[in-house]
Amino acid sequence: MSSRERILGRVRRALADVPADETPVLRDYLREHGRRGAAETVELLAENLADYRAIVHRCTDARLPELLMRLLAAHGSRSMVVPPELPPHWLTTVDATRVHDRAANTPRDLDRVDSVVTGCAVAVAETGTIVLDGSPDQGRRRITLVPDHHVCVVRVPDQVVSSVPQALERLDPARPLTWISGPSATSDIELDRVEGVHGPRTLEVVLVEG
């Protein structure tokens, strides 16, 4: 008998004497905390992203190529990973060498790349979280975990929701979801914070309007 079968067996035994018509306990949780308009929700997202030590930028769609060029240049990036269907006009002014997201790319290959630029699936204002689901504008999960610098573009207000329950309604649980709240960080037993252990040391989020 496998561990799974043993656990399920215990659950069945624990539920054996529960009447079939027993009324389930209703959990009347709030779907969001407070009522906010679209602009207020975007402001809350920006505040919470910054609180998690992400670097937040704002621009219009027309200025996005110029901003991405400046961000990559400021980071000293000579190469970047590009998901297969990142909008082409985003990178029209970027000089860095483009490394396309391919299955053949090894972790060692990706570790040599300076940056990665992606879109996102949804962003959660109350938690300052961006969610990737492996869509063509985001690429495979590993391309956002190995390079040291991640630039994520969020379209506002369309891709922004207030709460986690609202985000879950937009997401497909069968897809490879990556939930990102700030740059990768951990703390040792003395609470010394170290960034970049489990993913990018630097996370820059661009909130794009229009």
CORJOVEN-V655459 format. One record per backbone hydrogen bond with DSSP energy under -0.5 kcal/mol. NH is the residue of the N-H (numbers start at 1). CO is the residue of the C=O. Records with the same first field share a line. If there is no record, write none. Layout:
NH = CO + CO
This chain:
6 = 2
7 = 3
8 = 4
9 = 5
10 = 6
11 = 7
12 = 8
13 = 9
14 = 10
15 = 11
16 = 13
18 = 15
19 = 17
22 = 19
28 = 26
29 = 27
34 = 32
36 = 34
41 = 37
42 = 38
43 = 39
44 = 40
45 = 41
46 = 42
47 = 43
48 = 44
49 = 45
50 = 46
51 = 47
52 = 48
53 = 50
54 = 49
55 = 203
56 = 54
57 = 205
59 = 207
61 = 209
63 = 60
64 = 60 + 61
67 = 63
68 = 64
69 = 65
70 = 66
71 = 67
72 = 68
73 = 69
74 = 70
75 = 71
76 = 73
77 = 72
80 = 97
81 = 115
82 = 99
83 = 117
85 = 136
86 = 83
90 = 87
91 = 88
92 = 89
94 = 91
97 = 78
99 = 80 + 97
100 = 98
101 = 82
102 = 100
105 = 102
110 = 106
111 = 107
112 = 108 + 109
113 = 110
115 = 79
116 = 149
117 = 81
118 = 151
119 = 137
121 = 131
122 = 131
123 = 159
124 = 129
125 = 123 + 161
126 = 162
128 = 124
129 = 124
130 = 180
131 = 122
132 = 178
138 = 135
139 = 135
143 = 140
144 = 141
145 = 142
146 = 142
148 = 113
150 = 202
151 = 116
152 = 150 + 204
153 = 118
154 = 152 + 206
156 = 154 + 208
159 = 155
160 = 157
161 = 123
167 = 163
168 = 164
169 = 165
170 = 166 + 167
171 = 167
173 = 171
175 = 172
177 = 175
178 = 132
180 = 130 + 178
181 = 179
182 = 180
183 = 52
184 = 200
186 = 194
188 = 192
191 = 188
193 = 191
194 = 186
196 = 184
200 = 144
201 = 148
202 = 148
204 = 150
205 = 55
206 = 152 + 204
207 = 57 + 205
208 = 154 + 206
209 = 59
210 = 156
